[in-house]
Amino acid sequence: MVTWSVGSSRPALVGSTAAVLTGGGVIVLLLVDSSWRRSWRAFLRSCLRERSLPTKELAPTTAPTASPAGSGKWQLAVAQASWGARTDLRLATCNAGVVLLAGYSGRRHSDCWWTADGRSWCCWLRDEDAQFSRRIQHSLVSRPDGVLLAGGQTAGWRVVNDVWHLSPSGDCRKVAGVSSQKERPGSKTDGPVEAAAPWRPRSDFGMVELDDGTIMVAGGANGRRVLDDVVWATSYEPNAKIRKEAAPWGPRRGLCAVALPHSRAIVFGGASGDGRLTRDVWCWASGKWHSLGEAPWEARTAAAACIVPAQGSRGAQVVVCGGLGASLEGNAKQRALADVWCLEVGDDPGFVPNNDDWRRPCDSEAFPARSGHGLAWSPSANCLVVAGGVATDGRFLGDAWVCPF
């Protein structure tokens, strides 16, 4: 409840109006002279912020209606979520639910939101409270103790290679500092150059942390240059031992990278250095890369992918959805996609999936077409959560969809 009191002085009233709300409440609008307007605006903003933003407490949620495993029956969880329509956001499994972080809604964000079921979202971190810069095209990695935010593009189109750890309590800790093309030893900066992660600054890249703690960073963009490297690191610290290799798939940005059980990984899709959309699939297993060839789905970039853990007799699966596909004939503009594909990835350390095993659990569009969206698995609700993105016509999307498994 917000209580208003009358002070010893009061503004000069120019006029007023009132409206009766459902349930008996009343809103009174007072028109005051210009000398009081600024203070009233600040007061109202603080009241609205306190009343509209959820707290860090995780409220009970209702799980989506169950569907047969892998049925692909997507349900609209919320048409306009409290985090607002945006693209280039990232989702990751965290605290038995799903975390959403940062993105672009006409401006960059650094806020963090949590949900168990895609319907109710609670704010863990506001834009103005974040210690890290607002960004897009970053990476978000799930860990047992929270999530790791890495890299991306910040204000002024600056690419960075900082790493931050966010815990379910809302605490934020810097793991590696910030560096960029403009922040090098000997350069003129406003402050000292901090030690950063042991890989080159980049955005629109893939990053995973394997079961054995190894970190893999792949591709992305550094300015106009599309990167063709794979970096293996033992930690996120600046002095971590690293190994670099040329990516067997060549320069690539907007690719998907997903960690698999038993320290394996799968990488697919994205746009090559010349802008060509791709659909080749690569699997890291037994200490080397295995080419799986081209997937049966359409070539794309800016898609979203995640792992669904093994359940019962069904093995772990990689799910990919949406993205930006090639233009239709006679249309120069690339179009957003709405398809969903699954691939069972096995539970053996040396198992390499077969590209022929990709399946499409639903023939029709699962949800409105989009790219630059997020996808993650919610363990507590046993469902996939898709959120945000941008439609073909450029509209930012603020909806969330769920698919029970």
C-alpha positions in Angstrom: 0.0 0.0 0.0 1.2 3.5 -0.9 0.3 6.2 1.7 0.2 9.8 0.7 0.3 12.6 3.3 -0.1 16.3 3.1 2.8 18.5 4.0 2.9 21.9 5.5 3.0 23.4 2.0 1.1 22.4 -1.1 1.2 23.2 -4.8 -1.1 25.5 -6.6 -3.8 23.4 -8.2 -4.5 24.1 -11.9 -7.2 21.4 -12.1 -8.1 17.8 -11.2 -9.9 14.7 -12.3 -10.8 11.4 -10.7 -11.7 7.8 -11.8 -13.3 5.0 -9.8 -11.5 1.6 -10.2 -12.9 -1.9 -10.1 -12.9 -3.0 -6.4 -13.6 0.5 -5.1 -10.3 2.2 -5.5 -10.0 5.8 -6.7 -7.3 7.5 -8.7 -7.1 11.3 -8.3 -5.0 13.3 -10.8 -4.0 16.8 -9.7 -2.7 19.3 -12.2 -0.1 21.4 -10.5 2.0 24.3 -11.5 5.4 23.7 -13.2 7.5 24.3 -10.0 6.0 21.1 -8.5 5.8 18.9 -11.5 9.4 17.5 -11.3 9.1 16.4 -7.7 5.7 14.8 -8.3 7.0 12.9 -11.3 9.9 11.5 -9.3 7.5 10.5 -6.5 5.1 8.7 -8.8 7.9 6.9 -10.6 9.2 5.5 -7.3 5.7 4.4 -6.3 5.1 2.7 -9.6 8.5 1.0 -9.4 7.9 -0.3 -5.9 4.4 -1.6 -6.7 5.0 -3.1 -10.2 8.4 -4.9 -10.0 8.3 -8.4 -8.4 10.7 -9.1 -5.5 13.5 -11.6 -5.4 11.3 -14.0 -3.5 10.4 -16.9 -5.7 6.6 -17.0 -5.7 4.8 -20.4 -6.1 4.0 -21.1 -9.7 1.6 -23.4 -11.6 3.2 -25.9 -14.0 1.9 -26.0 -17.6 -0.7 -28.7 -18.4 1.1 -31.9 -19.1 1.4 -33.2 -22.7 2.8 -36.5 -24.0 6.6 -36.5 -24.0 7.9 -34.7 -27.1 4.4 -34.0 -28.4 5.5 -30.5 -29.4 2.2 -28.9 -28.1 3.3 -25.4 -27.3 1.2 -23.2 -25.1 1.2 -19.4 -24.8 2.3 -18.7 -21.2 2.1 -14.9 -21.3 1.4 -12.5 -24.2 3.3 -9.5 -22.7 5.7 -10.4 -20.0 6.8 -8.0 -17.3 10.3 -7.7 -18.7 9.0 -6.0 -21.9 9.4 -6.8 -25.6 13.0 -7.2 -26.6 15.4 -9.2 -28.8 19.0 -10.4 -28.4 18.1 -11.7 -24.9 19.5 -14.9 -23.5 17.9 -17.6 -21.4 19.5 -20.3 -19.2 18.4 -22.9 -16.7 18.9 -21.7 -13.1 17.5 -22.5 -9.7 15.2 -25.1 -11.1 13.7 -22.6 -13.4 14.8 -20.2 -16.2 16.8 -17.0 -16.1 16.4 -14.2 -18.7 19.2 -11.7 -19.0 19.8 -8.4 -20.9 18.7 -7.7 -24.6 17.5 -4.9 -26.7 14.2 -3.1 -26.8 15.2 0.1 -28.6 17.9 0.4 -25.9 20.2 -2.1 -24.3 19.4 -3.8 -21.0 21.3 -5.4 -18.1 18.4 -6.7 -16.1 17.8 -10.3 -14.9 14.4 -12.1 -14.6 13.5 -15.6 -13.3 10.5 -17.9 -14.0 9.6 -21.4 -13.2 6.8 -21.8 -15.7 7.1 -18.9 -18.2 4.0 -17.3 -16.8 5.1 -15.5 -13.7 8.4 -13.6 -13.9 10.3 -12.2 -11.0 13.0 -9.5 -11.2 16.3 -10.4 -9.7 18.2 -7.4 -11.0 17.1 -4.1 -12.4 19.0 -2.3 -15.2 20.0 0.5 -12.9 21.3 -1.9 -10.2 23.5 -4.0 -12.5 27.3 -3.7 -12.0 28.0 -4.8 -15.6 27.2 -2.8 -18.7 24.0 -3.1 -20.7 24.5 -5.4 -23.6 23.3 -7.6 -26.5 24.6 -10.7 -28.3 26.3 -12.0 -25.1 26.5 -15.6 -23.9 24.8 -17.0 -20.8 26.0 -20.3 -19.3 24.1 -22.3 -16.6 25.9 -23.5 -13.5 24.8 -25.3 -10.3 25.4 -22.1 -8.3 23.8 -19.6 -10.8 24.7 -18.4 -14.3 27.7 -16.9 -16.0 27.3 -13.8 -18.3 30.1 -13.4 -20.8 31.0 -10.9 -23.6 28.7 -9.3 -26.0 28.3 -5.8 -27.4 27.8 -2.8 -25.2 27.2 0.9 -25.8 29.1 2.4 -28.7 29.1 -1.0 -30.4 32.0 -1.9 -28.2 32.7 -5.7 -27.9 33.9 -7.0 -24.5 35.2 -10.1 -22.9 34.2 -9.7 -19.3 32.7 -12.5 -17.3 30.2 -12.1 -14.4 28.6 -14.6 -12.0 25.0 -14.1 -10.9 23.5 -16.2 -8.1 19.8 -16.9 -7.4 20.1 -14.5 -4.4 20.6 -11.7 -6.8 24.3 -11.3 -5.9 26.6 -10.4 -8.8 30.4 -11.0 -8.8 33.0 -10.1 -11.4 35.0 -13.1 -12.6 37.0 -11.3 -15.3 37.3 -7.6 -16.0 36.5 -5.7 -19.2 38.7 -5.3 -22.2 38.0 -4.2 -25.8 39.7 -3.0 -29.0 39.9 0.5 -27.4 41.2 -0.7 -24.1 44.7 -2.0 -24.5 48.0 -1.3 -22.6 49.3 2.1 -23.7 45.9 3.3 -25.0 44.2 6.4 -23.7 41.3 5.4 -21.5 39.5 6.9 -18.6 40.9 4.4 -16.2 43.2 1.4 -15.9 42.7 -1.5 -18.2 41.4 -4.5 -16.2 42.5 -8.0 -16.7 39.9 -9.7 -18.9 38.9 -13.3 -19.9 41.6 -15.1 -21.8 39.9 -14.9 -25.2 39.4 -12.1 -27.7 36.5 -9.7 -27.1 33.5 -10.9 -29.2 29.7 -10.8 -29.6 27.2 -13.2 -31.2 29.3 -16.2 -30.2 28.9 -19.7 -28.7 30.1 -20.6 -25.3 29.7 -23.8 -23.1 31.1 -25.2 -19.9 31.6 -28.9 -20.1 31.2 -31.4 -17.2 34.9 -31.5 -16.5 35.0 -27.7 -16.1 36.6 -27.0 -19.5 35.2 -23.8 -21.2 34.8 -23.6 -24.9 34.3 -20.3 -26.8 33.6 -20.5 -30.5 33.3 -17.9 -33.3 31.4 -14.7 -33.0 32.2 -11.2 -34.3 34.8 -8.6 -33.3 33.8 -5.5 -35.0 33.2 -6.3 -38.7 35.5 -9.4 -38.5 33.8 -12.8 -38.2 36.0 -15.0 -36.0 37.1 -18.5 -37.0 38.6 -19.8 -33.7 37.8 -22.2 -31.0 39.3 -21.4 -27.6 39.6 -24.0 -24.8 40.2 -22.6 -21.3 40.6 -24.2 -17.9 38.9 -21.2 -16.2 37.6 -17.7 -16.8 40.6 -16.0 -15.1 42.9 -13.8 -17.2 45.9 -16.1 -16.6 44.0 -19.3 -17.3 45.7 -21.9 -19.4 44.2 -21.8 -22.9 44.4 -23.7 -26.2 43.4 -22.1 -29.5 42.5 -23.9 -32.7 41.1 -23.0 -36.1 37.4 -23.8 -36.2 36.8 -26.7 -38.6 33.7 -24.9 -39.8 35.5 -21.7 -40.6 34.4 -18.1 -39.7 31.0 -18.2 -38.1 28.8 -15.9 -36.1 25.2 -16.4 -34.7 26.0 -20.1 -34.2 24.5 -22.3 -31.5 26.7 -24.2 -29.0 25.2 -26.7 -26.5 27.0 -28.7 -23.8 26.2 -32.4 -23.8 26.6 -35.0 -21.1 30.1 -36.5 -20.5 32.1 -33.4 -21.6 30.8 -33.4 -25.1 29.5 -30.4 -27.1 27.5 -29.8 -30.3 27.8 -26.7 -32.6 25.6 -25.9 -35.5 24.2 -23.2 -37.8 25.1 -19.5 -37.9 26.3 -17.2 -40.7 29.7 -17.6 -42.4 32.2 -14.8 -43.0 30.5 -13.9 -46.3 27.0 -13.8 -44.7 25.9 -17.2 -46.0 23.5 -19.0 -43.7 24.6 -22.5 -42.7 23.1 -25.8 -41.3 26.2 -28.0 -40.7 26.5 -29.8 -37.4 29.7 -30.6 -35.5 30.1 -32.7 -32.3 33.0 -32.6 -29.9 33.5 -36.1 -28.4 36.5 -38.3 -27.4 38.8 -35.3 -27.7 38.1 -34.3 -31.3 35.6 -32.8 -33.7 33.2 -35.0 -35.7 31.4 -33.6 -38.7 27.8 -34.7 -38.9 27.1 -33.1 -42.2 24.1 -30.9 -43.0 21.0 -31.0 -40.8 17.6 -31.6 -42.4 16.4 -28.2 -41.2 16.7 -24.9 -43.0 20.0 -23.0 -42.8 19.7 -20.2 -40.2 21.4 -17.8 -37.8 20.2 -16.2 -34.6 18.4 -19.3 -33.6 18.0 -20.6 -30.0 19.0 -24.0 -28.7 19.3 -25.9 -25.4 19.7 -29.3 -23.8 16.7 -31.3 -22.3 18.1 -33.8 -19.8 17.4 -37.5 -20.0 14.1 -38.6 -18.5 13.0 -42.1 -17.9 13.6 -44.2 -21.1 14.2 -41.0 -23.2 17.8 -39.9 -23.6 19.0 -36.3 -23.4 18.0 -34.2 -26.4 19.2 -31.0 -28.1 16.3 -28.7 -29.2 16.7 -25.9 -31.7 14.0 -23.4 -32.7 13.4 -20.3 -34.8 16.1 -18.1 -36.1 16.7 -16.1 -39.3 16.3 -18.0 -42.5 16.9 -17.2 -46.2 14.5 -14.8 -47.9 11.7 -16.2 -50.0 11.9 -15.9 -53.8 11.5 -12.3 -54.9 12.0 -11.0 -51.4 15.3 -9.5 -50.4 14.6 -9.6 -46.7 15.6 -12.6 -44.6 12.6 -14.1 -42.7 12.1 -15.3 -39.2 11.4 -19.0 -38.6 9.0 -20.8 -36.3 10.0 -24.5 -36.5 11.3 -26.7 -33.7 13.7 -29.7 -34.1 15.0 -32.3 -31.6 18.0 -34.6 -31.7 18.7 -37.3 -29.2 22.4 -37.1 -28.2 22.9 -40.2 -26.1 24.5 -40.7 -22.7 27.8 -42.4 -23.6 31.1 -40.4 -23.5 32.1 -41.5 -27.0 28.6 -41.3 -28.6 28.3 -39.1 -31.7 24.7 -38.3 -32.8 23.5 -38.9 -36.3 22.2 -36.1 -38.4 19.5 -38.4 -39.8 18.0 -38.5 -36.3 16.8 -35.0 -36.2 13.0 -34.9 -35.9 10.3 -32.3 -35.9 7.8 -32.9 -33.1 5.2 -30.6 -34.6 4.4 -30.1 -38.3 2.7 -26.7 -37.9 4.3 -23.5 -36.5 4.9 -23.9 -32.7 4.7 -20.1 -32.0 4.9 -16.9 -34.0 8.1 -16.8 -36.1 11.1 -15.1 -34.5 14.9 -14.7 -34.3 17.1 -13.3 -31.6 15.0 -15.1 -28.9 15.9 -17.3 -26.0 15.2 -21.0 -25.2 15.9 -22.9 -22.0 14.7 -25.9 -20.0 12.8 -25.5 -16.7 13.4 -28.5 -14.4 10.7 -27.6 -11.9 7.9 -27.4 -14.5 9.4 -30.0 -16.9 9.0 -27.7 -19.9 10.8 -25.7 -22.5 10.5 -21.9 -22.3 10.8 -19.7 -25.4 10.8 -15.9 -24.8 11.2 -12.7 -26.8 12.9 -12.1 -30.1 12.1 -10.1 -33.2 9.5 -10.9 -35.9 10.1 -10.7 -39.6 8.5 -7.2 -39.7 10.9 -5.9 -37.1 8.5 -6.0 -34.1 10.1 -6.8 -30.8 8.3 -9.6 -29.0 7.5 -9.8 -25.3 5.7 -13.1 -25.1 6.7 -16.4 -23.6 5.7 -19.9 -24.8 6.1 -23.3 -23.0 6.2 -26.9 -24.1 5.8 -29.6 -21.5 7.9 -32.8 -21.8 
